[in-house]
Amino acid sequence: MGRRFDIKHVPGFLPVTILCLVVLYAPLLVVTIYSLNDSNSITNWEGVSLRWYADVFTGPEAEKFKLAAWNSFTIAIIAATVSTSIATLAATAMVRGGRFRLRTVSFGLISMPLMVPEIVTAVATLIFFNSIGFTRGYSSILLAHIAFCIPFAYMPIAARMQGIEDSYEQAALDLYATKRQAFTRILLPMMVPGIISGYLLAFIISLDDFIITNFVKGAGIETLPTAIFGSVKQGIKPNIMAISTMLLALSILMVTISYFVSKSDKKT
């Protein structure tokens, strides 16, 4: 019987791991630290202050960022709700629907946005909207985000459903429940942790998306990522670092909630 392979014993594993962690998280740490800088310059440190967080809400660009934040959050909430609902139905059909024609093709279509580069998806969506004469604006961003978020919501929902034995539904059917009752009263409540995780993932993907949004947003409408990008083109300001830190904190909060939801599910 051979030895069990342990990747931690591979030569160079630790240095490469440390390098990857530094490359990934050092920029985020720098942004967070300098968002607390009291200086007007991003290169000179003049002490700790929350002035730039206050500037986000009361400064000269406050109205622009408030409107962009409203657009981002409303689009993210609606897109996450719709995409999670569609993903739940898709997961039910794929996991509980048995074998049917074009099942493999359907799974490929659901997974395609995960494999295709986002820039390709953005260009294709833009061409599609232009070809049908759809006016670009809030609605175009919302529709694009719904389509893009479906596979991200589908993954945790399908994974959760695959972990639920169909014996629960069979028992309900044996007790004269209808298929609809077996789904709504037995399967759906057991899927709640996966649905919550899928919703949170879709919400963050929509909230943070820049590439697709920048292509399909049209003139006169901004989301937080595009508003930040527009401000950065005029020069990096400390208030941009404050907004970025708040978005980072929100993302961490969502990931933490998703982690505890999945952890509590494993205990039950």
DOVO-491389 format. One record per residue (C-alpha): residue number from 1; residue in one letter; chain; x, y, z. Coordinates in Angstrom, 2 decimals, decimal comma. Example, Ala and Ser with C-alpha at 12.3 -4.5 7.8 and 13.67 -1.06 7.14 Angstrom:
REM DOVO-491389
1|a|A|12,30|-4,50|7,80
2|s|A|13,67|-1,06|7,14
***
This chain:
REM DOVO-491389
1|m|A|0,00|0,00|0,00
2|g|A|1,54|3,30|-1,13
3|r|A|1,95|6,39|0,93
4|r|A|-0,86|8,90|0,92
5|f|A|0,00|11,92|-1,22
6|d|A|0,22|15,18|0,74
7|i|A|0,60|18,30|-1,38
8|k|A|2,02|20,21|1,60
9|h|A|5,18|18,10|1,35
10|v|A|5,82|19,08|-2,29
11|p|A|9,01|21,19|-2,53
12|g|A|8,19|24,88|-2,90
13|f|A|4,57|24,53|-1,80
14|l|A|4,86|26,95|1,14
15|p|A|6,66|29,77|-0,75
16|v|A|4,20|29,56|-3,65
17|t|A|1,26|29,61|-1,24
18|i|A|2,61|32,67|0,56
19|l|A|3,28|34,42|-2,77
20|c|A|-0,28|33,76|-3,96
21|l|A|-1,75|35,06|-0,69
22|v|A|0,38|38,21|-0,87
23|v|A|-0,57|38,89|-4,50
24|l|A|-4,26|38,35|-3,74
25|y|A|-4,65|40,16|-0,44
26|a|A|-1,85|42,74|-0,18
27|p|A|-3,59|45,20|-2,55
28|l|A|-6,82|44,90|-0,55
29|l|A|-4,92|45,56|2,66
30|v|A|-3,22|48,61|1,15
31|v|A|-6,55|50,04|-0,03
32|t|A|-8,10|49,49|3,40
33|i|A|-5,20|51,15|5,22
34|y|A|-5,05|54,20|2,95
35|s|A|-8,81|54,68|3,14
36|l|A|-8,08|55,75|6,74
37|n|A|-5,40|58,25|5,69
38|d|A|-6,11|61,85|6,74
39|s|A|-4,13|63,24|3,80
40|n|A|-5,57|64,45|0,51
41|s|A|-2,81|62,50|-1,21
42|i|A|-2,80|58,73|-1,53
43|t|A|0,99|58,64|-1,17
44|n|A|1,53|60,74|1,98
45|w|A|0,46|59,37|5,34
46|e|A|-0,82|62,04|7,76
47|g|A|-2,56|60,00|10,42
48|v|A|-5,72|57,98|10,91
49|s|A|-9,04|59,57|10,04
50|l|A|-12,54|58,63|8,89
51|r|A|-12,93|61,83|6,86
52|w|A|-13,03|60,01|3,52
53|y|A|-15,82|57,72|4,67
54|a|A|-17,79|60,83|5,61
55|d|A|-16,85|62,38|2,26
56|v|A|-18,52|59,48|0,46
57|f|A|-21,87|60,51|1,98
58|t|A|-21,46|64,28|2,27
59|g|A|-18,72|65,28|-0,20
60|p|A|-18,96|66,84|-3,68
61|e|A|-19,45|63,43|-5,33
62|a|A|-21,89|62,14|-2,72
63|e|A|-25,01|62,43|-4,91
64|k|A|-23,34|60,60|-7,77
65|f|A|-22,27|57,75|-5,54
66|k|A|-25,66|57,59|-3,78
67|l|A|-27,46|57,24|-7,11
68|a|A|-24,93|54,67|-8,31
69|a|A|-25,31|52,73|-5,05
70|w|A|-29,11|52,79|-5,39
71|n|A|-28,85|51,42|-8,92
72|s|A|-26,34|48,75|-7,87
73|f|A|-28,32|47,50|-4,87
74|t|A|-31,73|47,50|-6,53
75|i|A|-30,37|45,72|-9,60
76|a|A|-28,49|43,22|-7,42
77|i|A|-31,55|42,46|-5,26
78|i|A|-33,89|41,98|-8,23
79|a|A|-31,32|40,06|-10,29
80|a|A|-30,45|37,77|-7,38
81|t|A|-34,14|37,11|-6,63
82|v|A|-35,08|36,29|-10,22
83|s|A|-31,93|34,31|-11,02
84|t|A|-32,24|32,30|-7,79
85|s|A|-35,85|31,45|-8,60
86|i|A|-34,92|30,33|-12,10
87|a|A|-31,91|28,41|-10,78
88|t|A|-34,11|26,61|-8,23
89|l|A|-36,49|25,48|-10,97
90|a|A|-33,56|24,49|-13,20
91|a|A|-31,92|22,50|-10,42
92|t|A|-35,20|20,71|-9,70
93|a|A|-35,53|19,73|-13,35
94|m|A|-31,88|18,68|-13,72
95|v|A|-31,52|16,79|-10,42
96|r|A|-35,04|15,49|-9,79
97|g|A|-36,36|15,38|-13,34
98|g|A|-34,67|12,12|-14,27
99|r|A|-33,21|11,58|-17,72
100|f|A|-34,76|13,55|-20,57
101|r|A|-33,79|14,60|-24,06
102|l|A|-31,26|17,42|-24,28
103|r|A|-30,44|17,11|-20,57
104|t|A|-26,70|17,35|-21,27
105|v|A|-27,27|20,29|-23,61
106|s|A|-29,38|22,03|-20,97
107|f|A|-26,65|21,59|-18,36
108|g|A|-24,10|22,97|-20,83
109|l|A|-26,23|26,04|-21,48
110|i|A|-26,61|26,67|-17,76
111|s|A|-22,87|26,31|-17,16
112|m|A|-21,71|28,23|-20,23
113|p|A|-21,48|31,70|-18,59
114|l|A|-19,02|30,20|-16,10
115|m|A|-16,71|28,95|-18,85
116|v|A|-16,99|31,75|-21,40
117|p|A|-14,79|34,83|-20,70
118|e|A|-16,89|37,62|-19,27
119|i|A|-15,79|40,05|-21,97
120|v|A|-17,23|37,68|-24,60
121|t|A|-20,53|37,53|-22,70
122|a|A|-20,58|41,32|-22,47
123|v|A|-19,97|41,81|-26,20
124|a|A|-22,55|39,14|-27,12
125|t|A|-25,14|40,74|-24,83
126|l|A|-24,47|44,17|-26,30
127|i|A|-24,84|42,87|-29,86
128|f|A|-28,06|41,08|-28,91
129|f|A|-29,62|44,21|-27,39
130|n|A|-28,60|46,30|-30,39
131|s|A|-29,94|43,73|-32,86
132|i|A|-33,41|43,74|-31,29
133|g|A|-33,44|47,50|-30,76
134|f|A|-33,53|47,29|-26,97
135|t|A|-32,74|50,63|-25,34
136|r|A|-29,73|50,39|-23,08
137|g|A|-30,22|51,56|-19,53
138|y|A|-31,41|50,21|-16,19
139|s|A|-33,48|47,44|-17,78
140|s|A|-30,64|46,22|-20,00
141|i|A|-28,30|45,97|-17,00
142|l|A|-30,95|44,10|-15,02
143|l|A|-31,66|41,58|-17,79
144|a|A|-27,94|41,00|-18,41
145|h|A|-27,29|40,46|-14,70
146|i|A|-30,19|38,01|-14,36
147|a|A|-28,86|35,90|-17,23
148|f|A|-25,28|36,07|-15,95
149|c|A|-26,15|35,24|-12,31
150|i|A|-28,26|32,13|-13,00
151|p|A|-25,33|29,65|-13,13
152|f|A|-23,78|31,14|-9,99
153|a|A|-27,04|30,64|-8,10
154|y|A|-27,53|27,21|-9,67
155|m|A|-24,30|25,68|-8,33
156|p|A|-25,02|25,72|-4,55
157|i|A|-28,71|24,97|-5,08
158|a|A|-28,00|21,92|-7,25
159|a|A|-25,27|20,77|-4,87
160|r|A|-27,68|20,99|-1,93
161|m|A|-30,41|19,12|-3,82
162|q|A|-28,01|16,35|-4,81
163|g|A|-27,28|15,84|-1,11
164|i|A|-30,96|15,25|-0,30
165|e|A|-32,13|11,68|-0,79
166|d|A|-35,31|11,29|-2,81
167|s|A|-36,66|8,90|-0,18
168|y|A|-38,17|11,88|1,66
169|e|A|-40,31|12,78|-1,33
170|q|A|-41,17|9,14|-1,98
171|a|A|-42,38|8,81|1,60
172|a|A|-44,55|11,90|1,18
173|l|A|-46,02|10,50|-2,04
174|d|A|-46,72|7,20|-0,28
175|l|A|-48,67|9,18|2,31
176|y|A|-50,92|10,54|-0,46
177|a|A|-49,21|13,89|-0,89
178|t|A|-49,26|15,35|-4,40
179|k|A|-45,99|16,01|-6,23
180|r|A|-46,49|19,71|-5,63
181|q|A|-46,99|19,17|-1,90
182|a|A|-43,95|16,89|-1,74
183|f|A|-41,90|19,64|-3,34
184|t|A|-43,21|22,65|-1,40
185|r|A|-43,51|21,00|2,02
186|i|A|-40,63|18,49|2,00
187|l|A|-37,98|19,25|-0,60
188|l|A|-38,11|23,05|-0,71
189|p|A|-37,62|23,60|3,06
190|m|A|-34,62|21,25|3,00
191|m|A|-33,15|23,25|0,11
192|v|A|-33,29|26,58|1,97
193|p|A|-29,56|26,66|2,92
194|g|A|-28,55|26,08|-0,70
195|i|A|-31,05|28,68|-1,92
196|i|A|-29,71|31,25|0,55
197|s|A|-26,13|30,54|-0,52
198|g|A|-27,12|30,81|-4,18
199|y|A|-28,93|34,09|-3,56
200|l|A|-25,98|35,63|-1,70
201|l|A|-23,55|34,52|-4,41
202|a|A|-25,75|35,93|-7,17
203|f|A|-26,17|39,18|-5,20
204|i|A|-22,42|39,70|-4,83
205|i|A|-21,74|38,78|-8,48
206|s|A|-24,32|41,34|-9,63
207|l|A|-23,21|44,03|-7,19
208|d|A|-19,52|43,74|-8,12
209|d|A|-19,91|43,26|-11,87
210|f|A|-18,18|45,85|-14,02
211|i|A|-17,43|44,43|-17,47
212|i|A|-20,96|43,43|-18,52
213|t|A|-22,46|46,50|-16,85
214|n|A|-20,05|48,85|-18,64
215|f|A|-21,03|47,40|-22,02
216|v|A|-24,81|47,40|-21,62
217|k|A|-25,52|50,33|-19,29
218|g|A|-25,96|53,06|-21,87
219|a|A|-25,51|56,77|-21,22
220|g|A|-26,77|58,51|-18,09
221|i|A|-26,83|55,54|-15,72
222|e|A|-24,08|54,31|-13,42
223|t|A|-23,60|51,54|-10,90
224|l|A|-21,00|51,65|-8,13
225|p|A|-18,31|49,77|-10,11
226|t|A|-18,75|51,99|-13,19
227|a|A|-18,93|55,16|-11,05
228|i|A|-15,71|54,16|-9,30
229|f|A|-14,06|53,47|-12,66
230|g|A|-15,15|56,87|-13,96
231|s|A|-13,68|58,61|-10,91
232|v|A|-10,43|56,64|-11,11
233|k|A|-9,90|57,83|-14,72
234|q|A|-9,72|61,37|-13,34
235|g|A|-7,21|60,34|-10,69
236|i|A|-7,23|58,03|-7,68
237|k|A|-8,74|59,80|-4,70
238|p|A|-8,91|58,65|-1,05
239|n|A|-12,73|58,57|-1,15
240|i|A|-12,51|55,89|-3,85
241|m|A|-10,51|53,78|-1,43
242|a|A|-13,18|54,30|1,22
243|i|A|-15,94|53,12|-1,15
244|s|A|-13,83|50,14|-2,20
245|t|A|-13,25|49,21|1,44
246|m|A|-16,98|49,35|2,19
247|l|A|-17,72|47,11|-0,80
248|l|A|-15,00|44,73|0,38
249|a|A|-16,53|44,65|3,87
250|l|A|-19,96|43,90|2,38
251|s|A|-18,51|41,05|0,31
252|i|A|-16,82|39,60|3,39
253|l|A|-20,12|39,86|5,31
254|m|A|-21,99|37,98|2,56
255|v|A|-19,35|35,25|2,42
256|t|A|-19,45|34,93|6,23
257|i|A|-23,24|34,60|6,23
258|s|A|-23,03|31,98|3,47
259|y|A|-20,38|30,08|5,46
260|f|A|-22,47|29,96|8,65
261|v|A|-25,58|28,97|6,69
262|s|A|-23,75|26,04|5,11
263|k|A|-22,13|25,14|8,44
264|s|A|-25,46|25,08|10,26
265|d|A|-26,88|22,95|7,44
266|k|A|-24,15|20,33|7,92
267|k|A|-25,00|20,07|11,62
268|t|A|-28,67|19,32|10,97
***
